[in-house]
Amino acid sequence: MMQGIADSLIISGSIEGVNCDMVIDTGSNITILRPDVLGRVSKDVDIDVQPVNSLLRTVTGETTPVQSRGKLAFQVGNLKVVHDVWIADVENECILGLDFLISNDCVVDVQESCLRIGPEEIRFKGMTATKKSVCRRVMVAETWLVPPKSEAIIPGMLDGDGSSEEGWGEINPSKEPGLSSDILVARTVVDIRKPIFAVRVLNMSDDERIVREGTDVASCEIIDSVTVVGKTEPGSREASDELPEVVKKLYDRSSGGLDDSQKSQLYSLLVEFKDVFSESSGDIGRTSLTSHKIDTGNQKPIKQQPRRLPLAK
């Protein structure tokens, strides 16, 4: 059984609503919970545990009596599951054994210091606790011109060697930024394993602003868990599903020399503004978007004979 936070694979989770540290132990075939954690569960929660007469043998060869066994509600990251657990007096609050890891398709990634459950990455507490720095400065990687009243995505990098092995970081506006007060930096999540990543800024002024290379624009804080949301590739959807036939033909004609990214942008643009295109000759010059009315009161309509100016004028 592993001891100490610096050399253990520990994640945060909860059991029946009680927060606790969970040690990932691939050498254990079962999931074990310490009795005092179970004692912190609210009395309003109905827990189904049954006493058992069994002994638990540790890796050192010592034996520990098992007090009870039951099914309890676990939450690890976004995963919520009811799992079989053994109650025994062990050193750690909870030990996630192979039974939990296998049944929930967990992947232990020691190189990236995280536990993967589906698309979610949960960072190990033991790995991040020994890092010297968990917050770094974000610098501008290239001089950039930001138009007035506009948003821009500028290249950013971390100070020092310009990259990190942590994986994911949260960009926060710097408390003492090198930018002018009318340029705002958005809070975003970026992959800081890449040497260059995107930083979103907004120019609130009426004039252009130059963001120069090396300017301190934000801070980056390491985050523990990231859920990667899948995206649809441009080729996996049919334009005819959402576009009228006439707009589909326009898409086919215009997308010939574009790459996948440009095709996706063109498709989204046409879907957003498909209502402005005329689908037939019957809707040209007509609109039902606005109406106009002039109140003439009780006045009757007038009729005036057509006339023209004399040739002399």
Secondary structure, 3 states (H helix, E strand, C coil): CCCCCCCCCEEEEEECCEEEEEEECCCCCCCEECHHHHHCCCCCCCCEEEEEEEEEECCCCCEEEEEEEEEEEEEECCEEEEEEEEEECCCCCEEECHHHHHHCCEEEECCCCEEEECCEEEECHHHHCCCCCCEEEEEECCCEEECCCEEEEEEEEECCCCCCCCCEEEEEECCCCCCCCCEEECCEEEECCCCCEEEEEEECCCCCEEECCCCEEEEEEECCEEECCCCCCHHHCCHHHCCCHHHHHHHHHHCCCCCHHHHHHHHHHHHHCHHHCCCCHHHCCCCCCCCCCCCCCCCCCCCCCCCCCCCCC
